[in-house]
Amino acid sequence: MYNSSLKNHGKDIQYVGKHLELPDKVFFNDMSKTYMRKPFKTCDCVYSEIAWLYGYKGFNEKASNTPNGYMEYVDNIERLITELHVPSFIVCGKNIKSHFPDAKATPIKITTSEQDIAGCTLYCWNYDYDMSAFGDTDNLTWFLSTQFKKCLDFSCGYGQHLLKFKDFVGCDINRDCLTYLSVLASRKGDRNGSSTQGD
């Protein structure tokens, strides 16, 4: 599953009835309004494929969310990364480079959850590695899962990539996405012998 504003990319799941979250693990957060939450500070890396400017309005409308502006969203991401000061990896477009002045930038293709979206940029902070070695996000996230224990994705969509990590914190504005990830995470916990209960 992949939550995308691009035509012919992504799929939608809609839940009728109660939505699920997992306390301190999978929960609603609007980065345009709240850049820091206590569970974020428990993570040793950040990885997120964030909203693009042209898709920002559509993402929020689909989620019935009323956000602050896109530039506030992007500036809050930079603020979060500066404050956490852990290795951080953000995938988006070239047009936001001026908002990430301290990041190293390299081209990358989104292949998470069987997508194939070229023309993207990987922004990297606090990690000394040749990121051009990773041509796509699937290879990158598998590598990161061998280097870090607990990943934060504050704009996680359906969040399947987070299951590669030993632990994670996943947030989004779309409660259907959060419910889907909560179910997946609970099933993974059951298989590992430690069931995780939702609200």
C-alpha positions as CSV (number, residue, x, y, z in Angstrom):
1,M,0.0,0.0,0.0
2,Y,1.2,3.5,-0.8
3,N,-0.6,6.8,-0.2
4,S,0.2,9.1,-3.1
5,S,-1.3,12.2,-4.7
6,L,0.2,11.2,-8.1
7,K,-2.2,9.9,-10.8
8,N,-1.9,6.1,-11.2
9,H,0.2,5.7,-8.1
10,G,-1.0,4.6,-4.7
11,K,-4.1,2.9,-3.3
12,D,-6.7,3.9,-0.8
13,I,-8.1,1.9,2.1
14,Q,-11.2,3.3,3.9
15,Y,-12.3,2.0,7.2
16,V,-15.9,2.2,8.2
17,G,-16.3,2.7,12.0
18,K,-13.7,3.0,14.6
19,H,-10.1,4.0,13.7
20,L,-7.1,2.5,15.4
21,E,-3.9,4.0,16.8
22,L,-1.1,2.5,19.0
23,P,-0.1,4.8,21.9
24,D,3.3,6.3,21.4
25,K,3.9,4.2,18.3
26,V,1.2,4.9,15.6
27,F,-0.8,8.1,16.1
28,F,-2.2,11.2,14.5
29,N,0.1,14.3,14.2
30,D,-0.1,17.2,11.8
31,M,3.5,18.4,11.2
32,S,2.4,21.7,10.0
33,K,1.1,22.5,13.5
34,T,3.1,20.3,15.9
35,Y,6.8,19.6,15.0
36,M,7.7,17.6,18.2
37,R,6.1,14.9,20.2
38,K,7.7,13.1,23.2
39,P,7.9,9.6,21.4
40,F,9.9,11.2,18.6
41,K,12.8,11.6,21.0
42,T,13.0,7.8,21.4
43,C,14.0,7.3,17.8
44,D,17.6,6.9,16.5
45,C,16.9,7.9,12.9
46,V,14.3,9.7,10.8
47,Y,13.0,8.5,7.4
48,S,10.1,10.1,5.6
49,E,8.7,10.5,2.1
50,I,7.0,13.8,2.6
51,A,4.2,15.5,0.8
52,W,5.0,17.6,-2.3
53,L,3.7,21.1,-2.7
54,Y,1.2,20.2,-5.5
55,G,-0.1,17.2,-3.5
56,Y,-0.3,18.8,-0.1
57,K,-3.9,20.2,-0.4
58,G,-5.2,16.9,-1.8
59,F,-3.6,14.8,1.0
60,N,-5.2,17.0,3.6
61,E,-8.6,17.1,1.9
62,K,-8.6,13.3,1.6
63,A,-7.8,13.0,5.3
64,S,-10.5,15.7,6.3
65,N,-7.6,17.7,7.9
66,T,-7.2,21.4,8.0
67,P,-3.5,22.1,8.1
68,N,-1.3,25.2,8.3
69,G,0.5,26.1,5.1
70,Y,3.0,23.9,3.2
71,M,6.0,26.1,4.0
72,E,5.2,25.8,7.7
73,Y,5.0,22.0,7.3
74,V,8.4,21.9,5.6
75,D,10.0,24.4,8.1
76,N,8.7,22.3,11.0
77,I,10.4,19.2,9.4
78,E,13.7,21.1,9.4
79,R,13.1,22.3,12.9
80,L,12.5,18.7,14.1
81,I,15.6,17.4,12.4
82,T,17.7,20.2,13.9
83,E,16.4,19.5,17.4
84,L,16.6,15.7,17.3
85,H,20.1,15.7,15.7
86,V,20.0,12.1,14.6
87,P,20.6,10.7,11.1
88,S,17.7,11.9,9.0
89,F,16.6,11.0,5.5
90,I,13.8,12.9,3.7
91,V,12.6,12.2,0.2
92,C,10.8,14.9,-1.8
93,G,11.5,17.2,-4.7
94,K,14.2,19.7,-5.6
95,N,11.9,22.7,-5.0
96,I,12.3,22.6,-1.2
97,K,16.1,22.6,-1.2
98,S,16.2,26.1,0.2
99,H,14.3,25.0,3.3
100,F,16.9,22.3,4.0
101,P,20.2,24.3,3.8
102,D,22.2,21.9,5.9
103,A,21.3,18.7,4.1
104,K,23.2,16.8,1.5
105,A,21.0,16.1,-1.5
106,T,21.2,13.3,-4.1
107,P,18.7,11.9,-6.7
108,I,16.6,8.9,-5.8
109,K,13.6,7.0,-7.1
110,I,10.6,6.1,-4.8
111,T,10.1,2.3,-5.0
112,T,8.6,1.9,-1.6
113,S,5.6,-0.6,-1.6
114,E,6.1,-1.5,-5.3
115,Q,5.9,2.1,-6.6
116,D,8.2,3.5,-9.3
117,I,8.4,7.3,-9.1
118,A,11.5,8.9,-10.6
119,G,12.8,12.5,-10.3
120,C,12.9,12.6,-6.5
121,T,15.6,14.0,-4.1
122,L,17.0,12.4,-1.0
123,Y,18.0,14.9,1.7
124,C,20.4,13.6,4.3
125,W,21.5,15.0,7.7
126,N,23.9,13.8,10.4
127,Y,25.1,10.7,8.4
128,D,28.5,10.4,6.7
129,Y,27.8,8.0,3.8
130,D,27.7,8.1,0.0
131,M,23.9,8.1,-0.4
132,S,24.2,7.9,-4.2
133,A,24.9,4.2,-3.6
134,F,21.1,3.8,-3.1
135,G,19.2,4.4,-6.3
136,D,15.8,3.8,-4.8
137,T,13.9,4.0,-1.5
138,D,13.4,0.2,-1.1
139,N,17.1,-0.4,-1.0
140,L,17.7,2.6,1.2
141,T,15.1,1.6,3.8
142,W,16.5,-2.0,3.9
143,F,19.9,-0.6,4.5
144,L,18.7,1.8,7.2
145,S,17.0,-1.0,9.0
146,T,20.4,-2.7,9.5
147,Q,22.0,0.5,10.8
148,F,19.3,1.8,13.2
149,K,16.9,0.3,15.7
150,K,14.0,2.7,15.9
151,C,12.8,4.9,13.0
152,L,10.6,7.9,13.1
153,D,8.4,8.6,10.1
154,F,6.1,11.6,10.8
155,S,4.4,11.4,7.4
156,C,4.2,7.7,7.2
157,G,1.2,7.0,5.0
158,Y,0.4,3.3,5.2
159,G,3.8,2.8,6.7
160,Q,4.8,-0.7,5.5
161,H,8.4,0.3,5.1
162,L,8.6,0.9,8.8
163,L,8.0,-2.8,9.5
164,K,11.6,-3.4,8.2
165,F,12.9,-1.8,11.4
166,K,13.1,-3.5,14.9
167,D,10.9,-0.6,16.2
168,F,9.4,2.6,14.9
169,V,7.1,5.6,15.5
170,G,4.7,6.4,12.6
171,C,2.5,9.5,12.4
172,D,0.2,10.8,9.7
173,I,-2.9,13.0,9.1
174,N,-4.8,10.2,7.5
175,R,-6.6,8.0,10.1
176,D,-7.3,5.2,7.5
177,C,-3.5,5.0,7.0
178,L,-2.9,4.9,10.7
179,T,-5.5,2.2,11.2
180,Y,-3.8,0.1,8.5
181,L,-0.4,0.5,10.0
182,S,-1.7,-0.2,13.5
183,V,-3.2,-3.5,12.3
184,L,0.1,-4.5,10.6
185,A,2.2,-3.6,13.6
186,S,-0.1,-5.5,15.9
187,R,0.1,-8.6,13.7
188,K,3.9,-8.3,13.7
189,G,3.9,-8.0,17.5
190,D,1.8,-11.1,17.7
191,R,4.2,-13.1,15.5
192,N,7.1,-11.9,17.7
193,G,5.3,-12.9,20.8
194,S,4.5,-9.4,22.1
195,S,1.0,-8.3,21.2
196,T,0.4,-4.5,20.9
197,Q,-3.0,-3.2,21.8
198,G,-4.7,-0.3,20.1
199,D,-7.1,2.3,21.7
